[in-house]
Structures are given as C-alpha cells and as structure tokens.
Amino acid sequence: DIVMTQSPDSLAVSLGERATINCKSSQSVLYSSNNKNYLAWYQQKPGQPPKLLISWASTRESGVPDRFSGSGSGTDFTLTITSLQAEDVAVYYCQQYYSTPRTFGRGTKVEIK
Amino acid sequence: QVHLQESGPGLVKPSETLSLTCTVSGGSINNYYWSWVRQPPGKGLEWIGDIFYSGTTTYNPSLKSRVTLSVDTSKNQFSLKLNSVTTADTAVFYCAKVGGPGYFQDWGQGTLVTVSS
C-alpha cells in the first residue's frame, strides 16, 4: 500500500495569511506514460462529507476559490491556501489514486489564530 | 453533479452484517464507478471498495474477506455488505462517485453505523 504522510497535523493561521499543508507519498504517484500525478486534495468541515478541491495534484475543481492551489510531483505535494478565510477552517486530506488500495493522509486541521 | 444518499440501519450487533444502500439521483449510475469510504469517529478516511455499473468490483485487501458490493441499475442504487462486524467497524460510511481513475468526485452526506450489543 502507498502510505500518505501529511504534515503538520494541525496549524493555526491568521485571517488573510497563508496556510501550507504538505503531503508525502511512500512511492511516486507520477505516471510516466502521461506525466500526471495521481493525487487529490479534499476539504472536510465538521459534520460534512469531504469535498474534492483538487485532482491531478494541481487541477482545481469547478467552483473552488483560486486561493486554493496544489503543487508538487512524484512523492512530495503541497496544498496552499493563500489569504485564509474563516470558512476555510476544516480538516484537509490528500489521497493517492495511483494504485489500489486508494489511501488517504491522516489529515491536517486548519484553524484560525 | 449527482446527489448521493446513504440509507440503512444505524445500529448493528457485533458478529452481524452491516448493510447499506446508496441511492443516486440527478444522473445515471451507468458508465461510472461508485465507491464506499468510511471514517471512524474522530479519525481519518478509509476506502472500502469500488463497483462499476456493470458489477465489476475492487476491494480494499484489508476488508476484502468481509465486504460485498452490488449494484442495481434499475433502481440507480449500489449497496455495501460488511459481515462479521466488530466495534472497530463503527464509523460514518460515505458513498461516492468515482471521478477519473480514482478520486472521489461527489459524496453522500454519510451515515453513522454503530456496532454495539
């Protein structure tokens, strides 16, 4: 199984500041045949299901604010929230879909400082 | 964007079988993969398995011996059975539509299933 390791476990950021979440996979999730990273990011607010934010490591879903961005390749990935808003308080998960079983990181909780 | 809704008992006794159904509305179940994901209270997400509308399945090896997924295209539904449950199976169970080769594009609201005598 591919193990997804997120860091930090939690972070507190002031409103309007940048939040950076890291995700590392135990093996590369980059498919050489199409040069695509099989990595997704989700946002989960309390009492709600996860919401897909980003697929293919950097492709934002329709309707996701552009303050959310994904980057990285191979085994190291980052979700960045520029200018944190109050509604961004949530737990964020990365997930690999390079191979089964599909696996998630343990989540990073983002709070307001 | 389709709407997914989980349904089934919220309480199951240890050693019995957990059964849930996901009803898809706002779109056809045909031509897509559908999935189940669970989340123990206060913990992270675990993929359980996928089913294609044709009935082809892929399971998480950690649960494969206890899981059965099925689909009913006439009702636009797919279902999960997890047998021999223990208290460790207590979780919120989500059904989801699989996007691309394996991310989870749309999610149901989730249903809490508690395993307890």
Interface residues (C-beta under 8 A of the other chain):
Chain A: Y38 A40 Y42 Q48 P49 P50 K51 L52 S55 W56 Y93 Q95 Y97 T100 P101 R102 T103 F104 G105 R106 G107
Chain B: G44 L45 E46 W47 T58 N60 P61 S62 Y94 G99 G100 P101 G102 Y103 F104 Q105 D106 W107 G108 Q109 G110
